[in-house]
Amino acid sequence: MGTPAGGAAMALAAYSMWGLLPIYWKLLDHVPALEVLAHRIVWSLGFIAALLFARRAWGRTFGALKDPETRYWMLLSTCLIATNWGLFIWAVSADRVTEASLGYYINPLLNVALAGLFLGESLRRLQAIAVLLATAGVTYLTFALGALPWVSIVLAVSFALYGLVRKRTPVGAVEGLAIETGLVTPIALGFLALQSPPFGRLVTENASTVALLTLSGVVTALPLLAFAGAARRLRYTTLGMVQYLAPTLQLACAVLLYDEPFGSAHAVTFGLIWLAVGLYLFDLLRIRRQLQRA
């Protein structure tokens, strides 16, 4: 699996799993979102801890925390990813998967804008047009529906800022997830212990719900591990194209499986977003060809 073909398979697996996550969380929509989030954090740490123990990589993980600046950035990334996870779980249970998918369509374009603002990377013309089109799409939806699509915006902003923070932090993907879940696990365990009865649905629900809660750590970690493997084997351009598989699958789940409304306002907004995505991908391919010629 060390070949580009193996990397492509890993990328498809990662983004497919992320795209189909609404199905998993929908099976737990009878459990409060905060409780599901707490279980997701705790069981993710358990799975990653076992993985790091098998790899004998705990030394590298704890070593990263010796640097005060790294600790600061990892604490910030923890807050951002916990917000993103919790809101996504709630959006699924509240039948707002369409809004969630819109957020993840916007996210890569927001990454480009943040790179220009905070990393000093200049936006190429097509990138700037793509960002403006995405902004126009969100603005149109706001006026058409009479309400800000805040779920889309918070998901996009939290994940884009998370990516920006992790870019500044010299910690690997697996080690980073171990630190992030480790930092917030005491809070998650405290929350679960305060439920009535303690640990809530873990002791009162049927076996299938208990299994879904405990396996949430595996469901969280597996796509991340696949993505990390793909990132080592594939060009950024290829990953940039494959990443849109996730929100596409999420939107398909929303409309085809859960009958969420998709009216003319959504059609216009998603049309503008898809046009922006097309320009973004065209620009990626154009730059890649220029580099190959050079």
N, C-alpha and C positions, 0 to 999 in steps of 0.2 A: 504493500500500500504506500510505498515511498515515492511512487511515480505521480506525475500530474493527473493521470487517470484516477489513481487512488485518492488524490486530493479532491478531485471533482466529485467523486462518490461521497467523500466525507462532507463536502460543502452541501450537496443535495440532501444528505441525511440530516445535517444540522438544521438547515432552514426549513426542511419539511417537518421536523419535529417541532420547531418553534411555530410554524404555521398551523399545525394541528393541535397545539396546546389548548385552544378553546374547548375542544371536545373533552379533554381530560378534566379541566376545571368545571365544565358544565355538569359533569357527573358528581361534583361536590357542591353544587349550588344550594343545597339544603343546609350546608355548614356556613356560618358567618365568615365573611372574607378575611377578617383579621385572624380568626382561628386557623383558617387554611394557611394564611401567610406565616403564622408562627410555626406551624408544623413544617411548612416548606423550608424554613430557615433551619430548624433543628435537624431534620432528617438530611438536608443537604450537607450540613457540617459532618454528620455521622458518615455519610457515604464518601465525602472527600477526605475525611480523616483516615478512613480505612485505605483509600487509594494512596494517600501520601505515605502511610505506614508501609504499604507494600512496596512503594518506590524508594523508601528510605529518604524521603525528601523533606522531613519535618525540620531538619537543621536549616535548610535553605529558607523555609517559610518563616521560622522564628528569627533568622538572621535579618530578614528584610525589615522586621519591626524594630531593630536596634536604632535605626535612623529616625530622628524625631520628625523630619520633613515627610518621610515615607508614611509614618504613623498618621500624620495629619491628613495626607491625601487619601489614605485608605479609609480613614474615618468618614471623610466626605463622600467617597465612592460608596461606602456602606449605606449612608443615608439616601443617596440617589437611587441605588438599585433596590433598596427595600421599598421606597416610594413607588418605583416603577412596577415591581412585582405585585405589591398590594393593590394598586389601582387596576392593573390588568385583571387580576382575579376578581375584583369587585365588578369591573366592566362586563366580564363574562356572565356573572351571576345576575347582573342587572339588564341583560339583553342589549348591551351596547358594544357588541363585537365589531360592528361596522365602524364606529368611531375609533375603536382601538386599532383597527387595520389602517385607517386613515393616518393615525399617528405614526405608525411604522413605515408608511409610504413617505411621510414628510421627513422622517428622521435622517436619512442620508443627505438630503438637501440641506437640512439644518446643520449637519456636520460640516458641510462645505462653508456655510456662512460663519460658523463658529471658528473654523480654521482661519478664515480671513480676519476675524475680529481679535482672536487671542493668540494665534500662532504666527501671525504676520504673513500668511499665505495669500497672495493676491488671487482674486476670483477672475477666472477667464470669462470672456463675454458670454458664452453659452451657459456657464455655471450661474452667472448673475441673472440671466434671463430665466433659468430654471427656478432659482430661489424666488424671483418675483412672481412667476406663475403659481408656485405653491402658495405664496402669500395671498395672491388674488383668489385662489380656490377657497382657502380658509375664510377669507373676508366675505366672499359671496355666500358661503354656507351660513355664516353668522347672521347676515342680513336676511337671507331667505327663510331661515328657521326662527329668526328672532331670538336666538340664544347662542352664546359662544360655545363652540365644540371643545369644551375645556378638557374632556377626557383625551381627545386627540392631542391637544396642545401639551398637556402635562406629561403624557407618555412620551411624546417626541422630545420635549425639552429635557426631561429627566434622563432619558437614555442617551441623548446627544451630549449632555454635560457629563454623564457617567463615562462615555467614551473619551471625552476630552481629558478628564481627570486621570483615567487609566493610562492614557497615552503619556502623561507626565510622570507616571509611577513605574519604576523599574522592577515590576513584580510579574511573574508569569500568570497565565490565565488560571491554572488550577490552584496555585499558591494564593493568588488574589481572592478567589472564591472562598478558600479556606479561611483567610483572614477576615473577609467581609462577613461571612456567616458566623465566624467565631466571635466577632465584636458584638453582634446583635443577638446571639443565642441566649445570653443571660436574661435579656429583656423578654425574648420569646418564651423562655421557660417560665419566667415569672408570670407572664400573662396567662399561660396555660395552667399554671398551678392555682391561679386565682379563679379559674372557672368553677362552676358548680354543676356536677362534682369536679374535682381537680382533673385537668386534662380533657374535660369536656367530652366531645364526641368520640375520642379515642377509647373511652371506657363504656360509653352508652350506646353507640351505634352498632350496626351489623358488621359482619366480617368484611364485606366488600368495601364499605366506607373506611374502615380501619386500614385495609390494605392500600386503598387509594391515598390516604393521608401519609402512611409510612413510606410509600413508594414515590412520594412527591420529590424527595431528595434525588432519587435516581433520574426522574423525569427532568429535573432542573440541571443536573450535572452532565448527563449524556450529550445533549446538543452542544454544550460548551466544549466538551472534550473533542467532539467531532469537528467543531469549528476551529479549535486550536490546531488540530492536525491538518485541516484544510489550509489554514493560513500559512503554515510552514511550507506547503507544497505548491500553492497556486499564486499566480500574479494577483496584485490588488485589483486589476481591471476585471478579472474573472470573478473574484469574490463580489465586486461591486455590482455585477450583473445578476449573480445568483441570489443576492440578498433580498431581491424583490419577490422571490418565491414565497417567503413567509407571510407578508401582508396579503398577497394574492390568495393564499390558502385560507387565511383568516376571514377575508371578505367572502370567499366561497362558503365557508362554514356559516357565516352570519346570514347570508341571503338564502342559500339552498337548504341548510339543515335547520336553522332556527327561525326562518321566516321574518327576519328583521326588515323593517321598511327600507326601501331604496327608491326614493322618488326622484323627480326631475332635479331638485336642488342637489341631491347626492350625485346624480349623473353629471351635472355641470361641474361640480367640485372635483369629483374623481377624474373627469375628463381633463381638467386643467392639471391635476396632479400627474396623471399618466403622460400628458404632453411634456411636463417638466421632467419626469423620469426619463422619457425618451431622449430629450436633449442632453440630459446628464450622461446617459449611457453612450450616446453618440460622441460626446466630447471625450469620454474615457477612451473609447476605441480610436478616435482621431489622434489623441496624444500618444497612445500606445504605438500606432503605426509610425508616427513621426520619430519616436524613440528607436523603433526597430530600423528605420532608414538611416538614422544617425549612427 
